[in-house]
Amino acid sequence: MQGCRFLDNSGPCDDGSACTNGDVSAAGAPSLPLELRMSDEPSPVKTDTITFDDFAKVKLRVGRVLEAADHPNADKLLVLKVDLGNEQRQIVAGLRGYYTAEQLVGRNIILVANLAPRMMRGQESQGMLLAASNADRSRVIVLSPESDIEPGSVVS
């Protein structure tokens, strides 16, 4: 999964392209190693369950999009400047094609605030926004608070 921002390899890789790193089946599910796919033995059950302590490490915050622009080096990425109340951050998100930059400016969004920064096609992303998508990714919806609330507010 190296190079892919999404745990299920459904989203864009660092270069903004669809994930094609060979770690997924055609259906988008993680592939089993060749020896397990060819075995007559039942495949091991894999669980995605995390502990409460694992979840408690994730810091979700409300951010307000101050500026948004198309990424200069990627067709599927937008670069957002987001107000988190006590600081501003740059977020790179694979939303191009689903949203225009203008549609996001002024919106409150939900961010993972304690995610380590990473470079995405030459731009640093200092967090990750939350979005929902349908199975074929024909619809992607950015998650927002139901009502207006101050940037930096804790999401729990």
NORWOPE-V30666 format. One record per residue. N is the residue number from 1. RES is the residue in one small letter. PHI is phi as a letter, one per 30 degrees, with the letter a starting at -180 (NA if undefined). D_FIRST is the distance of its C-alpha to the first C-alpha in whole Angstrom. Layout:
BEGIN
N & RES & PHI & D_FIRST
N & RES & PHI & D_FIRST
END
This chain:
BEGIN
1 & m & NA & 0
2 & q & d & 4
3 & g & j & 6
4 & c & c & 6
5 & r & d & 8
6 & f & c & 8
7 & l & d & 7
8 & d & c & 8
9 & n & h & 7
10 & s & d & 11
11 & g & c & 11
12 & p & d & 12
13 & c & d & 9
14 & d & e & 11
15 & d & d & 14
16 & g & i & 15
17 & s & d & 14
18 & a & d & 12
19 & c & d & 9
20 & t & b & 9
21 & n & d & 7
22 & g & i & 8
23 & d & c & 6
24 & v & b & 8
25 & s & d & 12
26 & a & d & 15
27 & a & d & 15
28 & g & j & 12
29 & a & d & 11
30 & p & e & 9
31 & s & d & 11
32 & l & d & 13
33 & p & e & 14
34 & l & e & 17
35 & e & d & 19
36 & l & d & 19
37 & r & d & 19
38 & m & c & 22
39 & s & d & 23
40 & d & d & 26
41 & e & d & 25
42 & p & d & 24
43 & s & d & 20
44 & p & d & 20
45 & v & d & 19
46 & k & c & 16
47 & t & c & 17
48 & d & c & 15
49 & t & d & 18
50 & i & c & 19
51 & t & d & 22
52 & f & e & 24
53 & d & d & 24
54 & d & d & 20
55 & f & d & 21
56 & a & d & 24
57 & k & d & 22
58 & v & d & 20
59 & k & c & 23
60 & l & c & 24
61 & r & b & 26
62 & v & d & 28
63 & g & b & 28
64 & r & c & 30
65 & v & d & 29
66 & l & c & 32
67 & e & b & 30
68 & a & b & 28
69 & a & a & 27
70 & d & d & 25
71 & h & d & 23
72 & p & d & 25
73 & n & b & 22
74 & a & a & 20
75 & d & d & 21
76 & k & c & 19
77 & l & c & 19
78 & l & c & 22
79 & v & c & 23
80 & l & c & 25
81 & k & c & 27
82 & v & b & 27
83 & d & d & 30
84 & l & c & 29
85 & g & j & 33
86 & n & c & 33
87 & e & a & 31
88 & q & c & 29
89 & r & b & 26
90 & q & c & 24
91 & i & b & 21
92 & v & c & 19
93 & a & b & 18
94 & g & d & 17
95 & l & c & 20
96 & r & d & 22
97 & g & j & 23
98 & y & c & 24
99 & y & b & 26
100 & t & c & 28
101 & a & e & 28
102 & e & d & 32
103 & q & d & 31
104 & l & c & 29
105 & v & d & 31
106 & g & j & 33
107 & r & d & 31
108 & n & d & 30
109 & i & b & 26
110 & i & c & 24
111 & l & b & 22
112 & v & d & 20
113 & a & d & 22
114 & n & c & 21
115 & l & d & 17
116 & a & d & 17
117 & p & d & 17
118 & r & b & 15
119 & m & d & 16
120 & m & b & 15
121 & r & h & 17
122 & g & i & 20
123 & q & c & 20
124 & e & d & 20
125 & s & c & 18
126 & q & c & 20
127 & g & l & 19
128 & m & b & 17
129 & l & d & 19
130 & l & c & 19
131 & a & b & 20
132 & a & c & 20
133 & s & b & 20
134 & n & d & 21
135 & a & e & 19
136 & d & c & 19
137 & r & h & 19
138 & s & d & 22
139 & r & b & 23
140 & v & b & 21
141 & i & b & 24
142 & v & d & 23
143 & l & d & 24
144 & s & b & 28
145 & p & d & 31
146 & e & d & 33
147 & s & b & 36
148 & d & d & 36
149 & i & b & 35
150 & e & d & 35
151 & p & e & 32
152 & g & j & 31
153 & s & d & 32
154 & v & d & 30
155 & v & c & 28
156 & s & b & 28
END
